C-alpha cells in the first residue's frame, strides 16, 4: 500500500510550529490543511488527552466565531499521535497567513476561564475527559515558545527545506 504524504515527513526532525500539511481541491475550491504542531514528536511527552480535548473544544469554538475567519474554517481537531492539531481552511493559504489567527486562538485558550463550551453530556461524546488547567498551560507554552518566536523554521517542514 502506498504511504500517505504525512507519513513521509521525518518526525525525528519535526519541530513545533505551523506547517502546510496538504492542499486539496474539493468542488473547485482549495482546502488547506495545517499541521499545528505543539510537541516535538518522539522527543517530548505528548499532550494529555484531557488537555487536548479541551484545546479542541476551545479552539474550534473560537475559530468558528472569529469574525475574520469563521466562514473559511472547515475543521479543527487533534492528531492521533497527540502532538498537535489539524486546521482545515477553505482557500489556498501559506503558514504565514494564519500566524496572527493562531496567536489569537492560543491566547484565548491560555486565558480562558469558565465553563468549557460543549462540555456537557448532551453536547460531547466524552464530556468528562477535559482538563482546563493543562489546556491553558499547554496553550501558553505553545504561544510563548513557538508562536511569539515564529521564524521560517516554524513554517516549513524540516524535510522540505532546501
C-alpha positions, -999 to 999 in steps of 0.1 A, spaced: 0 0 0 13 35 -9 24 56 21 3 87 26 23 121 24 20 129 61 39 96 69 68 107 46 77 136 69 107 126 91 91 130 125 126 125 141 134 161 129 100 177 131 99 208 152 70 226 168 54 251 145 27 258 119 31 238 87 10 233 55 4 196 56 -15 194 23 -38 213 -2 -67 195 -17 -91 206 -45 -127 199 -33 -155 210 -56 -133 235 -74 -121 251 -42 -87 246 -24 -88 233 12 -55 239 30 -47 216 59 -24 229 85 -3 209 110 -4 229 142 25 210 159 26 217 196 51 190 206 83 176 191 73 140 181 92 113 199 113 138 219 89 152 244 58 140 261 27 141 241 -3 162 251 -25 147 277 -59 135 264 -79 158 287 -58 189 278 -60 181 241 -98 176 242 -102 209 260 -79 226 234 -101 211 207 -133 225 222 -119 259 229 -101 263 196 -130 251 175 -154 274 193 -130 304 190 -122 298 153 -158 293 143 -167 326 160 -137 346 147 -153 374 126 -124 375 101 -120 337 95 -153 320 106 -167 315 71 -134 298 60 -129 274 89 -137 238 79 -123 218 108 -101 219 139 -92 186 156 -65 167 174 -38 145 158 -40 109 167 -4 110 179 -13 137 205 14 161 194 -8 188 179 -39 196 158 -51 199 123 -67 230 110 -86 229 76 -94 262 60 -113 269 28 -88 287 5 -52 285 -7 -30 297 22 5 296 35 15 292 71 24 328 74 -12 337 66 -25 322 98 2 331 124 -19 360 139 -50 338 139 -31 311 158 -18 337 182 -53 349 190 -66 314 193 -39 302 217 -41 334 237 -79 328 240 -72 292 253 -44 303 276 -66 329 293 -99 310 292 -119 309 324 -154 294 330 -173 265 315 -157 248 286 -181 252 255 -197 219 246 -185 200 277 -219 186 287 -233 151 281 -258 162 255 -230 181 236 -200 158 237 -193 121 235 -167 121 263 -177 152 282 -158 142 314 -125 140 296 -114 176 300 -85 194 317 -88 231 315 -57 239 337 -35 217 315 -51 231 283 -43 266 295 -7 256 304 -1 239 270 -16 268 251 5 294 269 36 272 264 30 270 226 21 307 224 52 319 242 77 293 230 66 289 194 40 315 181 56 345 197 90 334 183 79 324 149 106 320 123 109 304 88 119 272 106 84 271 123 67 275 90 83 248 67 86 211 74 123 204 81 123 178 54 110 204 29 138 229 35 163 231 7 
